[in-house]
Amino acid sequence: MVKKGGNDMSATCSNCGAALFELIPGTTTSLELKAFVDSSPVYAYADIQRDASGPALNYCPNGCAQDEETEFEGDGVIPFFFDEDYEKSLTAKIILDASSIDLDGYKIYVDGNIEGAGNRDKDADGRVSFGASPGEHRIVAREYEVRESGRLESNTIHFLLDDYEEIEFLLTENGGTPILTRR
């Protein structure tokens, strides 16, 4: 059972019965969020990070009860809830060149976590960037729709990043199949 903000997560999803994760801005830590994202096949760290300044929300790890508001008594000031140590650890950068494809048709996974990247995130050159910590990583692109059978997936690339290093990948398609290459 996951504990969030000191609250026992005894609330369950009315659809699937899974224990709900409660995001409480100003209380939930980045380590708690990372533990939830690592245990959920549905959510990406960046997706939930966007909800950090809103009301308290419940998330079903299976995607059933996303964004159900919960009552949260606060003083009206909702501080940014990610700790500085985690944010400072993202000293490396992953760059994905997706200029030749519709990125909204894919989910990009870095270390098994979905990066919330789409066409809206591309820069003028068609590239998307993700912060990363130094160390060993892996990246793969999969078709966006999770529940479809025969979901296409690119090759997985394993790589090592040092402090302040940037690494670039190219995402293309060949016959409809996504292909990742390291540049």
Kinemage of the C-alpha trace (Angstrom):
@kinemage 1
@onewidth
@group {chain A} dominant
@subgroup {mainchain}
@vectorlist {calphas} color= white
{ca met a 1} P 0.000 0.000 0.000
{ca val a 2} L 1.366 3.418 -0.989
{ca lys a 3} L 1.449 6.211 1.557
{ca lys a 4} L 0.962 9.723 0.269
{ca gly a 5} L 1.376 12.885 2.231
{ca gly a 6} L 1.154 10.911 5.461
{ca asn a 7} L -2.275 9.610 4.480
{ca asp a 8} L -2.949 5.886 4.375
{ca met a 9} L -3.990 5.150 0.809
{ca ser a 10} L -6.973 3.021 1.711
{ca ala a 11} L -9.138 4.602 -1.000
{ca thr a 12} L -9.635 2.232 -3.899
{ca cys a 13} L -10.652 2.662 -7.525
{ca ser a 14} L -14.374 2.119 -7.983
{ca asn a 15} L -13.691 0.511 -11.363
{ca cys a 16} L -10.828 -1.968 -10.752
{ca gly a 17} L -10.330 -1.953 -6.958
{ca ala a 18} L -6.664 -0.849 -7.067
{ca ala a 19} L -5.327 1.399 -4.291
{ca leu a 20} L -5.445 5.045 -5.408
{ca phe a 21} L -2.435 7.356 -5.369
{ca glu a 22} L -3.246 10.782 -3.929
{ca leu a 23} L -1.274 13.733 -5.247
{ca ile a 24} L -1.306 16.539 -2.675
{ca pro a 25} L 0.519 19.632 -3.946
{ca gly a 26} L 3.013 20.868 -1.380
{ca thr a 27} L 2.958 17.546 0.504
{ca thr a 28} L 3.653 14.747 -1.991
{ca thr a 29} L 7.397 14.291 -2.512
{ca ser a 30} L 9.175 13.493 -5.755
{ca leu a 31} L 10.269 10.133 -4.316
{ca glu a 32} L 6.645 9.195 -3.598
{ca leu a 33} L 5.663 10.253 -7.115
{ca lys a 34} L 8.554 8.303 -8.661
{ca ala a 35} L 7.567 5.165 -6.708
{ca phe a 36} L 3.996 5.459 -8.023
{ca val a 37} L 5.061 6.098 -11.635
{ca asp a 38} L 7.499 3.153 -11.493
{ca ser a 39} L 4.665 0.874 -10.337
{ca ser a 40} L 2.123 2.088 -12.905
{ca pro a 41} L 2.188 1.098 -16.590
{ca val a 42} L -0.040 4.067 -17.455
{ca tyr a 43} L 1.445 7.281 -16.057
{ca ala a 44} L 4.546 9.287 -16.888
{ca tyr a 45} L 6.393 11.451 -14.383
{ca ala a 46} L 5.982 14.534 -16.591
{ca asp a 47} L 2.216 14.014 -16.937
{ca ile a 48} L 1.620 14.028 -13.192
{ca gln a 49} L 4.168 16.802 -12.655
{ca arg a 50} L 1.825 19.125 -14.602
{ca asp a 51} L -0.847 18.546 -11.928
{ca ala a 52} L 1.474 19.686 -9.121
{ca ser a 53} L -0.019 23.176 -8.838
{ca gly a 54} L -3.689 22.202 -8.953
{ca pro a 55} L -6.057 20.608 -6.457
{ca ala a 56} L -5.338 17.281 -4.754
{ca leu a 57} L -6.033 14.450 -7.221
{ca asn a 58} L -6.425 10.680 -7.090
{ca tyr a 59} L -4.806 8.411 -9.661
{ca cys a 60} L -5.620 4.760 -10.256
{ca pro a 61} L -2.393 2.935 -11.223
{ca asn a 62} L -4.379 1.320 -14.076
{ca gly a 63} L -5.615 4.652 -15.451
{ca cys a 64} L -9.266 4.283 -14.349
{ca ala a 65} L -9.644 7.147 -11.870
{ca gln a 66} L -7.312 9.821 -13.163
{ca asp a 67} L -7.970 13.365 -12.028
{ca glu a 68} L -10.760 12.724 -9.519
{ca glu a 69} L -10.498 15.740 -7.216
{ca thr a 70} L -10.237 15.147 -3.490
{ca glu a 71} L -10.835 17.561 -0.666
{ca phe a 72} L -7.638 19.244 0.453
{ca glu a 73} L -7.462 21.893 3.112
{ca gly a 74} L -4.627 24.278 2.435
{ca asp a 75} L -3.638 27.855 3.103
{ca gly a 76} L -4.210 28.903 -0.500
{ca val a 77} L -0.526 28.779 -1.402
{ca ile a 78} L 0.498 25.598 -3.195
{ca pro a 79} L 4.295 25.343 -3.332
{ca phe a 80} L 6.079 23.455 -6.067
{ca phe a 81} L 6.187 19.956 -4.645
{ca phe a 82} L 9.289 18.441 -6.223
{ca asp a 83} L 12.327 18.536 -4.000
{ca glu a 84} L 15.353 20.471 -5.146
{ca asp a 85} L 17.710 17.511 -4.845
{ca tyr a 86} L 15.777 15.540 -7.470
{ca glu a 87} L 15.525 18.467 -9.869
{ca lys a 88} L 19.258 19.162 -9.505
{ca ser a 89} L 20.037 15.513 -10.307
{ca leu a 90} L 18.673 15.953 -13.846
{ca thr a 91} L 21.973 17.243 -15.192
{ca ala a 92} L 22.067 15.246 -18.431
{ca lys a 93} L 19.812 15.606 -21.462
{ca ile a 94} L 18.174 13.194 -23.898
{ca ile a 95} L 17.272 14.732 -27.255
{ca leu a 96} L 14.869 12.948 -29.604
{ca asp a 97} L 14.699 14.074 -33.237
{ca ala a 98} L 11.160 13.280 -34.380
{ca ser a 99} L 11.014 15.796 -37.214
{ca ser a 100} L 9.891 13.264 -39.831
{ca ile a 101} L 7.032 11.607 -37.901
{ca asp a 102} L 3.816 12.404 -36.036
{ca leu a 103} L 5.016 12.110 -32.440
{ca asp a 104} L 1.419 12.152 -31.135
{ca gly a 105} L 1.087 8.583 -32.457
{ca tyr a 106} L 3.771 7.294 -30.069
{ca lys a 107} L 4.667 7.095 -26.408
{ca ile a 108} L 8.351 7.491 -25.602
{ca tyr a 109} L 9.586 5.391 -22.689
{ca val a 110} L 12.809 6.230 -20.845
{ca asp a 111} L 13.696 3.582 -18.260
{ca gly a 112} L 10.148 2.221 -18.467
{ca asn a 113} L 8.560 5.597 -17.679
{ca ile a 114} L 6.398 7.345 -20.258
{ca glu a 115} L 7.697 10.786 -21.203
{ca gly a 116} L 4.796 13.149 -21.875
{ca ala a 117} L 6.041 14.229 -25.308
{ca gly a 118} L 3.967 15.090 -28.346
{ca asn a 119} L 4.040 17.328 -31.396
{ca arg a 120} L 3.303 20.312 -29.095
{ca asp a 121} L 6.680 19.735 -27.383
{ca lys a 122} L 8.796 19.797 -30.549
{ca asp a 123} L 11.137 22.702 -31.040
{ca ala a 124} L 11.503 24.459 -34.409
{ca asp a 125} L 13.779 21.634 -35.621
{ca gly a 126} L 11.307 18.887 -34.637
{ca arg a 127} L 13.256 17.773 -31.577
{ca val a 128} L 12.073 17.031 -28.028
{ca ser a 129} L 14.335 17.109 -24.946
{ca phe a 130} L 14.092 15.281 -21.615
{ca gly a 131} L 16.122 15.901 -18.471
{ca ala a 132} L 17.895 12.817 -17.136
{ca ser a 133} L 20.189 11.881 -14.306
{ca pro a 134} L 23.656 10.511 -15.017
{ca gly a 135} L 23.782 6.718 -15.270
{ca glu a 136} L 22.494 3.814 -17.330
{ca his a 137} L 19.249 4.289 -19.254
{ca arg a 138} L 17.130 2.743 -21.989
{ca ile a 139} L 14.752 4.307 -24.515
{ca val a 140} L 11.993 2.802 -26.668
{ca ala a 141} L 9.058 4.180 -28.703
{ca arg a 142} L 5.698 2.398 -28.740
{ca glu a 143} L 2.449 3.086 -30.547
{ca tyr a 144} L 0.301 5.398 -28.448
{ca glu a 145} L -2.751 3.186 -27.919
{ca val a 146} L -1.930 0.877 -25.008
{ca arg a 147} L -4.929 -1.428 -25.215
{ca glu a 148} L -4.663 -2.369 -28.901
{ca ser a 149} L -3.337 -5.799 -29.769
{ca gly a 150} L -0.360 -5.883 -32.119
{ca arg a 151} L 0.973 -2.587 -30.768
{ca leu a 152} L 4.150 -1.667 -32.662
{ca glu a 153} L 7.332 -0.893 -30.798
{ca ser a 154} L 10.776 0.302 -31.831
{ca asn a 155} L 14.045 -1.272 -30.932
{ca thr a 156} L 15.262 -0.559 -27.383
{ca ile a 157} L 18.539 1.318 -27.037
{ca his a 158} L 20.580 1.089 -23.827
{ca phe a 159} L 22.974 3.944 -23.121
{ca leu a 160} L 25.085 5.603 -20.438
{ca leu a 161} L 24.984 9.318 -19.589
{ca asp a 162} L 27.568 11.373 -17.691
{ca asp a 163} L 26.954 14.659 -15.873
{ca tyr a 164} L 25.967 17.432 -18.302
{ca glu a 165} L 26.136 15.091 -21.284
{ca glu a 166} L 23.633 15.316 -24.130
{ca ile a 167} L 22.700 12.316 -26.242
{ca glu a 168} L 20.579 12.430 -29.385
{ca phe a 169} L 18.333 9.818 -30.971
{ca leu a 170} L 16.453 9.826 -34.264
{ca leu a 171} L 12.934 8.364 -34.425
{ca thr a 172} L 11.776 7.377 -37.906
{ca glu a 173} L 9.379 4.878 -39.446
{ca asn a 174} L 10.021 2.120 -41.953
{ca gly a 175} L 6.870 0.534 -43.323
{ca gly a 176} L 4.927 1.882 -40.337
{ca thr a 177} L 7.346 0.373 -37.793
{ca pro a 178} L 9.113 2.886 -35.490
{ca ile a 179} L 12.916 2.794 -35.540
{ca leu a 180} L 15.248 4.477 -33.045
{ca thr a 181} L 18.867 5.210 -33.956
{ca arg a 182} L 21.556 6.898 -31.923
{ca arg a 183} L 23.192 9.905 -33.572
